[in-house]
Amino acid sequence: MALSREELIQAVSSQMPAKRWKHTQGVMESAVILAEKYGADPVKADIAAILHDVAKYWPVAEMEAVIRDNGLNIELLSHDKQLWHSEVGAFVAERDYGVSDSEIINAIRWHTSGRVGMSLLDKVVCLADYIEPGRDFPGVEHIREQAERSLEEGLIAGFDSTISLLLSQRRVIYPLTVLSRNDLIAQLKIMEVGS
């Protein structure tokens, strides 16, 4: 049984610090704006945004157990723990909050890494997470500017920012993020040829 929007907000906001809930509210706002601008379903964008960080503050051991015990993407465990909450969040959206819409579940699952062949909703939620009004990091204004041009341009700028930061810190880059970025560039080339 799916929860109402108000019940989801109550359930999710109670699991995170006020500052993270403020971020989530910004993602909700940005996701709806992007959905309306680019033709995605704003109701689905709102629900995915509410739930996108539901597992962000779970203990690492609990996230690991959910991934291992439920046959989720085990490869994530050999990468940065910052990636785990999206996989766990997608799982608990369905298990604990009654979300049965695969588009919403996928948008939650792929909001940190992206994926090859991102859906419109995947793109909206991932980009909203980068550009929500409370975000303040070097390059965020550039990402916001690109988001005005297209979802793909915005996401490429976002992934470029993430990859550059990880490179500067000599950290491992999750391969799917690079593949996602490359796929978006390929999509833009196809769009250019078609126009």
DONU-802929 format. One record per atom (N, C-alpha, C): residue in one letter; x, y, z. Coordinates in steps of 0.1 Angstrom, whole numbers, plus 5000, padded with zeros to 4 digits. Layout:
REM DONU-802929
AXYZ;...
***
This chain:
REM DONU-802929
M500949885000;M500050005000;M500950135000;A500750204990;A501650334989;A501150434999;L502150505004;L501850615013;L501450735005;S500650825012;S500350955006;S501551045005;R501551144998;R502651244997;R503051295011;E502051335018;E502251385032;E502851285041;E502451155040;E502951045048;E504451025044;L504751035031;L506151015026;L506951125032;I506551245031;I507251365037;I507551345051;Q506551305059;Q506751275073;Q507751165076;A507651055069;A508450945071;A509950975067;V510151045056;V511451075051;V512151185059;S511451285062;S512051405069;S512451365083;S511751265089;S512151215103;S513451135103;Q513951095092;Q515151015091;Q516451085088;M516351225088;M517551295084;M517651425091;P518851485092;P518951615099;P518151725091;A517851825098;A517051935092;A517751995079;K519052005080;K519752055068;K519551965056;R519651835058;R519451745046;R517951745042;W517051765051;W515651775046;W515451905038;K516152015042;K516052135034;K516652115020;H517652035019;H518251995006;H517151914998;T516551825005;T515451744998;T514351824993;Q513951925001;Q512852014996;Q513352094984;G514652134984;G515152204972;G515152114960;V515451984962;V515451884951;V514051864946;M513051864955;M511651844951;M511251964942;E511552084947;E511252204939;E511852204925;S513152174925;S513952174912;S513452064903;A513151954909;A512751834900;A511351864893;V510451934901;V509151964895;V509352074884;I510252174886;I510552274876;I511152204863;L512152124865;L512752054854;L511751964847;A510951894854;A509951804848;A509051884839;E508551994844;E507652074836;E508352134824;K509552174826;K510352234815;K510652134804;Y510952014807;Y511451914798;Y510451804795;G509251804800;G508251714797;G508151584804;A508751574816;A508651454825;A507451474833;D507051374840;D505851374849;D506251444862;P505651564865;P506051634877;P505651564890;V504551484890;V504151414902;V505151304905;K505651234895;K506651124897;K507951194901;A508251304895;A509551374898;A509551414913;D508351464918;D508251504932;D508351394941;I507751274938;I507851164947;I509251104947;A509851094935;A511251044935;A512251144943;A511951274942;A512751364949;A512651354964;I511351334968;I511151324983;I511951204988;L512051094980;L512650974985;L514150954981;H514651044973;H515951024968;H517050994978;D516951064989;D518051055000;D517450985012;V516450905011;V515750835023;V516750755031;A517750695024;A518750605032;A520050675034;K520150805031;K521450875032;K522150865046;Y521250875056;Y521850875070;Y521750745077;W521450635069;W521450505076;W522850465079;P523050385090;P524450345093;P524950265081;V526250275078;V526950205067;V526650055068;A526750005080;A526549855081;A525149815077;E524249895080;E522849865077;E522649875061;M523249975055;M523149985040;M523849865034;E524949825039;E525649715034;E524849585035;A524249565047;A523349445049;A522249445039;V521549555037;V520449565027;V520949525013;I522049575009;I522649544996;I522949394995;R523649335005;R524049195005;R522849105006;D521849135015;D520849045018;D519649045008;N519649134999;N518549144990;N518949144975;G520249094973;G520649074959;G520749204951;L521149314958;L521249434951;L522649444945;N522949554939;N524249574932;N525449564941;I525949444942;I527049414952;I528349484948;E528549524935;E529749594930;E529849724938;L528749784942;L528749914949;L529649904961;L529649794968;L530349774980;L531849794979;S532349784967;S533849804965;S534049954960;H533050034961;H533150174957;H532750264968;D532850394966;D532550494977;D531150474983;K531150474996;K529950465004;K528850565000;Q529350674995;Q528350784990;Q527350734979;L527750624973;L526950574962;L525850474967;W526050424979;W525250314984;W523750354987;H523650484992;H522250524996;H521250524985;S521750544973;S520750544962;S520150404959;E521050304959;E520650164957;E519650124968;V520050154980;V519250114992;V517950194992;G518050324989;G516850404988;G515850354978;A516250314967;A515350254957;A514650134962;F515450054969;F514849924975;F513849954985;V514150044995;V513250075006;V512050155001;A512150234990;A511050304985;A509950204981;E510350094976;E509449984972;E508949904984;R509949864992;R509649775003;R508849845014;D509349955018;D508850025030;D507750125027;Y507750185015;Y506850295012;Y505850265001;G505850144996;G504850104987;G504950164973;V506150214969;V506250274956;V506450154946;S505550144937;S505550034927;S505950084913;D506050214911;D506350264898;D507850254895;S508150174885;S509550144882;S510350274878;E509650364871;E510350494868;E510850564880;I509950574890;I510350644902;I511450574909;I511350434910;I512350354917;I513750374910;N513650374897;N514950384889;N515550524891;A514650634891;A515150764893;A515850784907;I515350714917;I516050714930;I517350634929;R517350514922;R518450434921;R519650494914;W519350574904;W520450624895;W520750774898;H520250834909;H520450974911;H521851014914;T522650924919;T524050964922;T525050934911;S524850814904;S525850774894;S525450804880;G524050814878;G523550804864;G523650664859;R523250644847;R523350514840;R523350534825;V523750444818;V523650444803;V522150434800;G521650524791;G520250514787;G519350574798;M519750674805;M518950734815;M517550774809;S516550754817;S515150794813;S515050944815;L514051004810;L513751144813;L513651174828;L512951084835;L512751104849;L514151094857;D514950994852;D516250974858;D517051104857;K517051164845;K517851284842;K517351404851;V515951414852;V515351524860;V515851514874;V515751404880;V516051384895;V517551404897;C518351344889;C519751354891;C520251494889;L519751564879;L520051704877;L519551794888;A518351774893;A517751844904;A518651834916;D519151724919;D520051694930;D521351784929;Y521851804917;Y522951894915;Y522652044917;I521552084912;I521252234911;I520252294921;E519752214930;E518752264939;E519252394945;P518352484949;P518752624953;P519852634965;G519852534973;G520752534985;G522152484981;R522352434970;R523652384966;R524652504964;D525752484969;D526752594968;D528152524968;F528652494956;F529952434954;F530552494941;P531852494940;P532452544928;P531952484915;G531452564906;G530952514894;G529352494893;V528752514904;V527252494904;V526552584895;E526952714894;E526352814886;E526452764871;H527552714867;H527752664854;H526752544851;I526652454861;I525652344859;I524252404857;R523952504866;R522552564865;R522352624851;E523352694846;E523252754833;E523052644822;Q523852544823;Q523752434813;Q522352364814;A521752354826;A520452294828;A519352374821;E519652504819;E518652594811;E518652554797;R519752504792;R519952464778;R519352334775;S519652234783;S519152094782;S519452014794;L518651904796;L518951814807;L520351754805;E520651714792;E521851644789;E523051734792;E522951864787;E524051964790;E524251984805;G523151994812;G523252014827;G523951894833;L523551774830;L524051654836;L525551634832;I525951664820;I527351644816;I528151744824;A527651864826;A528351964835;A528451904849;G527351844854;G527351794867;G528351674869;F528351584859;F529251474860;F530651514858;D530951614850;D532251664848;D532751724861;S531851794868;S532251854881;S532651744892;T531751634892;T532051524901;T533351454898;I533551424885;I534751354881;I535951444883;S535951574880;S537051664883;S537451664898;L536351674906;L536651674921;L537351544925;L536851424920;L537451304924;L538851284919;L539051334907;L540451334901;L541351414910;S540951534914;S541751624921;S542051564935;Q541251484940;Q541451414953;Q542051274952;R542451244940;R543051104937;R542150994942;R540851014940;R539850904945;R539350824933;V538950704936;V538450614926;V537150674920;I536950674907;I535750714900;I534950594897;Y533650594900;Y532750484897;Y532550484882;P532950364876;P532950354862;P531550394855;L530450364862;L529150394856;L528950544854;T529550624862;T529450774861;T530150824848;V531250764845;V531950794833;V531150744821;L530650624821;L529850574811;L528550654809;S527950704819;S526750784819;S527050914812;R528150974815;R528551104809;R528851084794;N529550974791;N529850954777;N528550924769;D527650854775;D526350824768;D525550954766;L525551054775;L524851174773;L525551254762;I526851254761;I527551324750;I527151264737;A527051124736;A526551054724;A525151094721;Q524251104731;Q522851154728;Q522851294722;L523651384727;L523651514722;L524151514707;K525151434704;K525551424690;K524451374681;I523751274686;I522551224678;I521551334676;M521251414687;M520251524686;M520751624676;E522051654676;E522551764667;E522451714652;V522751584650;V522551534636;V521151544632;G520251514641;G518851504638;G518151644636;S518851754641;S518251884640;S518651964628;
***
